[in-house]
Amino acid sequence: CQVIPEKCVDCGECVEVCPVEALSSPKNTEEPAPITTPAKEVCMEQSTANQTNPAQEVAQLEGELGRYKGVWVFIEQREGHIAPVSLELLGAGRQLADKLGVELAGVLLGYNLSGLEASLYEYGADKVYLVDHPVLCYYRTETYMQVVGKLVQEYLPEIVLMGATTTGRDLAGAVATELATGLTADCTVLDIDQAKRLLLATRPAFGGNIMATIVAKKHRPQMATVRPKVMKMGDPVPGRQGVLVKPEVSLQEENLLTRVLEIVQEYGEQANLQDAEIIVAGGRGLGDKESFHKICGSLAEAIGGKVGGTRAAVEAGWLEQKYQVGQTGVTVAPKLYFALGISGAIQHLVGIRGSDIIIAINSDPEAPIFQECTYGIVGDALKIVPNLIKPLQVLLK
Ligand code: FAD
C-alpha cells in the first residue's frame, strides 16, 4: 500500500499497524494536522509502483534478471567431510538445472580441500567453484558470507541452494541479506516454472497445515534451503568429470571481527538422529520421564536404534530438544521408525515422512498416526513394547 498524500490527515494509524513497517507519513509535520476525514480506508490505495503486467515481467526477466544463469549448491564440509545434505541437494539441483537447460555448480569453501571436488562431479555437478584459503578453514558467517556473496556477484547464478543445517541456515540468511534477494527456508519440494524460469520453492506454512509455493520474481539469485533427508540422495556416477574453477579471494585474518579459538566436538551414541537407520520415538502417551526412557531406551538398545521424541515429550523435559523430531526439530528418514504414544500431529508427521517403515503403537484407534503408519498396533505401549523386544531382536538379527 501507499499513502495518498492529498487525503492523508497524518493520524499515524497506518504507520502503527503496518506489519512490515513499510509506511511512513508523507507529511512529516511537527504539528499533527486536524483530523477531518476519519476513514483510513480512503487515505490509502494499493501501490501500483511495483506492479508489472505479464509482458513487462517477461521483458524484465529477459533483461536484467536474464543475465543470471545456472544453479548452485553450497557444499557444506567439515574437516574435509562433505555433509550428506549437500549431495542430496546436488541431486535436486541437477533436476532443476536440466529443466532450465543450464549448468549445475557446487560451491566449496574451506582449507586443504584439494581433490574433494571429484565426488561432487559424481553426484551431478558440472562445475565446482573451489575457494581454498586458511581463513576459510572453519565456518564463520563473516568470511563465508563475503566469499559466497562475491562469487554470486561475479558469476551470477539464478538459483542458490543450501542445506537447512545450522551452518546453511546461518549462511543463507546472511548471503540473502547481503545480496538483497529472496530466500525460502526449509523447502520440501523444489521445481521450475519453465515458462518464466522461476524457482518454485514449496514449504509448509501456518503450522504445517498448508503448503505454500514461494517465488522470487524480481530478485536474483533465487535462494532456498532444504533440510537434510528431505531430498533423496542420487546415485553417484563413478568417474564423472567436471570443470574446476578456483576464484581468487583476498582475505586477511587480522581484518576479521571473529576468531575461532577452539572447536569442541560432541561425541555420544545419540549424536546424530538424522543418520539413524532405526529410531524409537516416544510421545506424551508414555506418561512420564521414567516410563519414556524405560520403554524407548530398552527397545532402542535391543534393536540398535536411537531415541527421539515429540515436542510434547521435549517440553515435558523428558529429552533434549536436539532429539525432537518434526517441523521444529529434525527431519529423519530411517529404515524403521517406531512412534510410541504419539498422536501423529502434522508438525510431527512432516519430520518422519521419509521413513521406510513406520510402526505406531497408540491406545486410541482414531489417532491420526494410524493414517500414516505402515503397521499400527492399538493398545498400551507400556505393556506392548516389553513383549515386542525379543521377537524384534530375532527378526532384525
Ligand atoms: P499428544 O498429542 O498428547 O499424543 C499422545 C498420544 O498418546 C495420544 O494419541 C494418546 O492416544 C496416546 N497414548 C496415551 N496413552 C498411551 C499409552 N499408554 N500407550 C500408547 N499410546 C498412548 N510436535 C513435534 O512432535 N515436533 C515438532 O517439531 C513440532 N513442531 C511444532 C511447531 C508448531 C508451530 C506447533 C504449533 C506445534 C508443533 N509441534 C511439534 C506440536 C504438535 O502439534 C503436537 O502437539 C505434538 O506433536 C504432540 O505430541 P504427542 O504426540 O507426544 O502428544
Residues whose N, C-alpha, C, O or C-beta is under 5 A from the ligand:
A	BS01	FAD	G207 G283 R284 G285 G309 T310 R311 A312 A313 V325 G326 Q327 T328 G329 G341 I342 S343 G344 A345 Q347 H348 I361 N362 S363 D364 A367 G379 D380 A381 L382
